[in-house]
Amino acid sequence: MDVFQNLLMGFSIALTAQNLLLAFIGSLLGTLIGVLPGIGPAAGAAMLIPLTFQMGPTGAIILLTSLFYGTQYGGTITSVLMNVPGEAASAITCLDGYAMAKQGRAGVALSIAAVGSFIGGTFATIALVFAAGPLTRWALEFGPVEFFALIVLGISMLTGLAGKSMIKALMMGVFGLALAMIGIDPIRGSPRFTFDRVELMDGIGFVPVIMGLFGLAEILENAEKPFAQMVLARMSTLIPTRGDIRDSVGPILRGSVIGTTLGLVPGITNSASSFLAYIAEKKSSKTPERFGTGMVAGVAGPETANNAHANGALIPLFTLGIPASPTIAVIMGAFMMHGIIPGPLLFKEHTAVAWGVIASFYVGNVILLILNLPLIGIWVQILKIPYGVLCGIIMAFMVLGAYSVGNSTFDVAVMTLFGVVGYLLKKFDFPLAPIVLTLILGPLMERSLRQSLEISQGSFGIFLSSPIAVVLLSLAALFLIVPAFMFFRRRKGVLPGDGEAVA
Amino acid sequence: MRRSHQMAALFFLAVSAYLMWESWNNMEYYTPLGPGAGFFPFWLGALLGGLGIAWLIQVSGRSGGIEAGPSLPPRGGIVRILSILLSLAAVSAFMDLLGFQLVMFLFMLFVLMILGRQRIWTTLIIALICSVGVYRLFGRYLDVQLPAAFPAFLANLGL
């Protein structure tokens, strides 16, 4: 079957009443999570996983992916109306979005962001459709040696680009891998690091860990100050002028390309995409000095790039089995909980699931476009709820989500513990994303390493026998060495500035 | 500030030492078929140790003191954080015994009244929705069974 036939089959699955409803609920909940302070997309997706146990894999993944790109749009609403980014990727939108809101043009900013997000998301989905075939064929040549090299590359890209300190990012990557070692050894079947607790025999649940690290830690951080009521800018007409539309076309096209391209690279977050799109618009503008005063291009470019990135970042997951961000790691975990390993075999062994989910991306983007503009008033009302109330409700649902994964209060304790861990790690400026990615990838990485060494009877030379593995490992080394080299040069005063990768 | 970073680095060194000790002493490092259960965690421990030492050197060096250390929250913030953590610990400890509805109701009362400073009626309505409402909704429509109270007198009340 060719791409178009597969896609048509996917649409026949995505357009069933049940899957349409799930995409609708996911988009709605995603926007809500994006709007709410104190809960990010990773924790939000993790909270929803227990509810997907009764569904088939296609419906479950449609729900979670639509929630994922729904959060991207939700983050924009608070950036424009409150000057508070709901998500890190929307931070740059505050500059011109809030300035537009102060001029009474909040509705226009949100409309342009919605249309840009739709176009960016659709562009990235089309890229996924065409990249899926070649990338999958390439990845089908992978054995355990190449797969191990690929995971090493993914982790090194993530840690190399993760923040101010590469040492800290690597430490978090290794910490996540160590957490993944808890439970029964996948090859020999012996228990490891279980402290004689039956609850740990199946390993540490990634849902409570993620909710603790990304949800509870955020609430604890917010609790440092008294809960304050948020101040909202006034809404206005949603209809942009002809001039607004003309000024948005270029930024939306550029944002689509930037977001999709950067989304392919594991480790580059969508905040980097939206930041680069903003810089690109400023550089290409005839009036760069007016950026920050309410320029439409300053909203259209970053918001398009942000959503294109979110959809583009699913390409490495679907084709190579490598999650590019914590939320995508949660989606990968959901695949695995339904007995499906994302990667090259996904399209071969679970054709209907893969293409059904891809087709649902188009559907989800259309739903978001139709849904969000008329519902802006409701989101504004939700933002008027006192944070103390929102915080209580969010915690109640986190307890519920953590408990429901394994019907165990032990998982609630794990969530609480990792809330403390996440809070302390944030205090020490450790990046949290590497923990989640390596926690999910750890068992796959260990298995492929041990299988490789069993094949070679213990010789590490096997990793040099495959040209693909050599290339991937060389790239991984490059991603680790270059930032380290830059760091030492900077310390010697050769390079000015911080040069920190946007995490 | 430097001291807190050094303490954190030492914590990771302790984790690394534990990983290496546990995997070397209580797991098979290598078997006739290939690497054993202790092989990967042992090297993870070694890597974490190496990175921990590198960080310790970095923060102990001359420029290490420049890095800003974690700032302590104000007294009110510490109280709020500890209240949240203790209430969550209590939820985890008592949910199997007292059931989801009662524990969640008390948890929400505490969070909304004490921390959120909400009015009594707002608090009661939200607490009832999040406890009794969620219990019924999840049990009946979403097939997620939440724990019921263990003592007979509470169970007889439908909790």
Interface residues (C-beta under 8 A of the other chain):
Chain A: P50 L51 Q54 S165 I167 K168 L170 M171 V174 F175 L177 A178 M181 D185 I187 R188 S190 R192 F193 L216 I219 L220 A223 E224 K225 P226 F227 P386 Y387 G388 V389 C391 G392 I393 M395 A396 V399 L400 Y403 S404 N407 T409 F410 V412 A413 M415 T416 G419 V420 Y423 L424 K427 F428 D429 E446 L449 R450 L453 E454 Q457 G458 R491
Chain B: S4 H5 A8 F12 V15 L19 E22 S23 M27 E28 Y30 T31 L33 G34 P35 G36 A37 G38 F39 F40 P41 L44 G45 L47 L48 L51 G52 A54 W55 Q58 S63 A68 P70 S71 P73 P74 G76 G77 R80 I81 I84 L85 L88 A89 V91 S92 A93 M95 D96 F100 M104 F107 M108 V111 L112 L115 G116 R117 Q118 T122 I126 C130 V134 F138 L142 D143 V144 Q145 L146 P147
